[in-house]
Amino acid sequence: MKYFQIARFQNDVYLSVGDIYNDTVQYGDQRYNTTIVSYYDKIRDFSFDPENKQVVWSMPFNYDLRRIENESDIFIHEEVRLPWHLADILSNTTFTGTADGTRLSASSLVIDPYASDSELFIHFLINKQQLVQLVKESDQLDKLGTMKFTLSATKLDDAQTSTKIFSDIGNLMVLLDWDPNQLAANVPVKLHLAFYGSSHRKTNSGRY
């Protein structure tokens, strides 16, 4: 009889929260509790523009390009939590996000309607490659500066659905496709995933 030894593996996962900011915004005759969570640094200069239906905030950021290029795991994650009633009034859960005036692609702005029964979660996800490009175009290049974010209501005509997902440092891209193309409740869907490496060639292996 042969005996086999089973190895036990342990993986520790850490999530750093830079700041959690709570405020009350007024829209029409109602006031709504709003939360911003930064997983990078302290939140500053929060404001809400009811006329333009826009949330604005900023955080300190070091625009040293060499520092960013040398950091293997740099990643910016900002999270906005809006009460469901306010989200419905603003835009029917369709939004546009910007970082330093640059509109984020659909793959960098993720709307999560399932995390909470009372709030809509909107995630800003900026990976290393996107961040390097953002910093290169910034007038704060190689300075200690401030990164500004905006979240705005978007007309349905401008809505985008992302078919791309990037890894945290941007060296792995996943293309998504589904069948049927038109999604509907209680209808089975086949999801297809294709993985591409940094050379934009399809790959059958990757490190996750």
C-alpha positions in Angstrom: 0.0 0.0 0.0 1.3 3.4 -0.9 0.9 6.5 1.2 0.8 10.0 -0.1 1.6 13.1 1.8 -0.7 16.0 1.0 0.9 19.4 1.4 -1.1 22.2 2.9 -0.8 25.6 1.3 -1.6 28.9 2.9 -2.0 32.2 1.0 -2.2 35.5 3.0 -4.1 38.3 1.2 -3.8 41.9 2.4 -6.0 44.8 1.4 -4.8 48.3 2.2 -7.3 51.0 2.8 -5.9 54.5 2.5 -9.0 56.4 3.6 -12.8 56.2 4.1 -14.7 59.4 3.6 -18.4 59.9 4.4 -20.4 63.0 3.5 -24.0 64.1 2.9 -24.9 65.5 -0.5 -28.1 67.3 -1.4 -30.0 66.7 -4.6 -33.4 68.4 -5.0 -35.1 68.4 -1.6 -33.3 65.3 -0.3 -30.0 64.7 1.4 -28.1 61.4 0.8 -25.2 59.8 2.6 -22.3 59.2 0.2 -19.1 57.3 0.8 -15.7 57.4 -0.9 -13.1 54.6 -0.2 -9.6 55.1 -1.3 -7.3 52.1 -1.3 -4.3 54.3 -2.1 -4.2 57.5 0.0 -6.1 60.1 1.9 -9.2 61.7 0.2 -9.3 65.5 -0.2 -11.6 68.1 -1.6 -14.8 66.1 -1.9 -17.7 68.0 -3.6 -20.9 67.2 -5.4 -22.3 69.3 -8.3 -26.0 68.7 -8.5 -26.4 70.7 -11.7 -23.9 68.5 -13.6 -24.6 65.4 -11.5 -20.9 65.0 -10.7 -19.0 63.8 -7.7 -15.4 65.2 -7.4 -12.6 64.3 -5.1 -8.8 64.1 -5.1 -5.8 62.5 -3.3 -2.1 63.1 -2.9 0.0 61.4 -5.5 3.7 61.2 -6.3 4.1 61.6 -10.1 7.7 60.4 -10.1 7.7 58.4 -13.3 10.7 56.3 -12.4 9.2 55.3 -9.1 6.0 54.1 -10.8 7.8 52.2 -13.5 10.0 50.4 -10.9 7.0 49.4 -8.6 5.8 46.0 -9.6 2.4 46.1 -7.9 1.3 49.7 -8.1 -2.5 49.9 -8.6 -5.0 52.6 -7.9 -8.5 51.6 -6.7 -11.1 54.2 -5.7 -14.6 53.2 -4.7 -17.7 55.4 -4.7 -20.9 54.2 -2.8 -24.1 55.9 -3.7 -27.5 55.3 -2.1 -29.6 53.3 -4.6 -32.3 56.0 -4.7 -29.8 58.7 -5.6 -28.1 56.5 -8.2 -31.5 55.8 -9.9 -32.3 59.5 -10.0 -28.9 60.5 -11.4 -28.5 58.3 -14.4 -30.1 54.9 -14.3 -26.7 53.5 -13.1 -24.7 54.6 -16.1 -21.6 56.7 -15.3 -18.4 58.2 -16.7 -15.2 58.4 -14.7 -12.1 60.5 -15.1 -8.7 60.7 -13.5 -6.8 64.0 -14.0 -9.2 64.9 -16.8 -8.6 61.7 -18.8 -11.8 59.7 -19.3 -11.4 56.1 -18.0 -12.2 53.3 -20.4 -15.0 50.9 -19.6 -12.6 48.3 -18.3 -11.4 50.8 -15.6 -14.8 51.8 -14.4 -16.7 48.9 -12.8 -20.3 49.2 -11.5 -21.3 46.7 -8.9 -25.0 46.5 -8.2 -24.8 43.4 -6.1 -22.5 44.2 -3.2 -25.2 46.0 -1.2 -28.9 46.2 -1.0 -28.8 49.8 -0.1 -25.9 51.2 -2.1 -24.5 51.1 -5.6 -20.7 50.5 -5.7 -18.7 52.1 -8.5 -15.0 51.2 -8.7 -12.2 53.1 -10.4 -9.5 50.6 -11.3 -6.2 52.0 -12.8 -3.5 49.5 -13.5 0.2 50.1 -13.9 0.3 50.6 -17.7 -2.6 53.0 -17.6 -1.0 54.9 -14.7 2.3 55.2 -16.5 0.5 56.8 -19.5 -1.5 59.0 -17.3 1.6 60.3 -15.5 3.5 60.9 -18.7 0.7 63.2 -20.0 0.4 65.0 -16.6 1.7 68.6 -16.0 2.7 67.3 -12.6 5.3 64.9 -14.0 8.0 64.0 -11.5 6.3 66.2 -8.8 4.5 65.6 -5.6 1.0 66.5 -6.7 -2.7 65.8 -6.5 -4.7 63.3 -8.5 -8.3 64.4 -9.2 -11.2 62.1 -9.9 -14.7 62.8 -11.2 -17.7 60.6 -11.5 -20.5 61.9 -13.7 -23.9 60.7 -14.8 -23.9 59.6 -18.4 -26.6 59.5 -21.1 -27.5 56.0 -22.1 -26.4 56.8 -25.7 -22.8 57.3 -24.3 -22.8 54.1 -22.3 -20.0 51.5 -22.8 -19.8 47.9 -21.9 -16.3 46.6 -21.5 -15.2 43.4 -23.3 -11.6 43.7 -21.8 -10.2 43.0 -18.4 -6.6 43.8 -17.4 -4.4 42.5 -14.7 -3.3 44.9 -11.9 0.0 45.7 -13.7 -1.6 45.6 -17.1 0.6 42.8 -18.6 -2.3 40.4 -19.0 -5.5 41.1 -21.0 -8.6 39.0 -21.0 -11.1 39.5 -23.9 -14.7 38.6 -23.1 -17.4 37.4 -25.4 -20.8 35.9 -24.7 -23.6 34.1 -26.5 -26.3 35.2 -26.9 -25.1 38.8 -27.4 -28.3 40.3 -25.9 -28.5 39.4 -22.3 -31.8 38.6 -20.6 -33.0 37.4 -17.3 -33.3 33.6 -16.9 -31.6 32.9 -20.2 -28.4 30.7 -20.1 -25.3 32.5 -21.3 -22.0 31.1 -22.6 -19.0 33.2 -21.6 -15.8 33.0 -23.6 -12.5 34.1 -22.2 -9.3 34.7 -24.3 -6.0 35.5 -22.6 -3.4 37.7 -24.2 0.1 38.5 -22.9 2.1 41.8 -23.0 3.0 41.1 -26.7 -0.8 41.0 -27.5 -0.5 37.4 -28.6 -2.9 34.8 -27.4 -1.5 32.8 -24.5 -2.4 29.4 -23.0 -0.5 30.0 -19.8 -0.2 32.9 -17.3 0.6 33.7 -13.7 -2.4 34.8 -11.7 
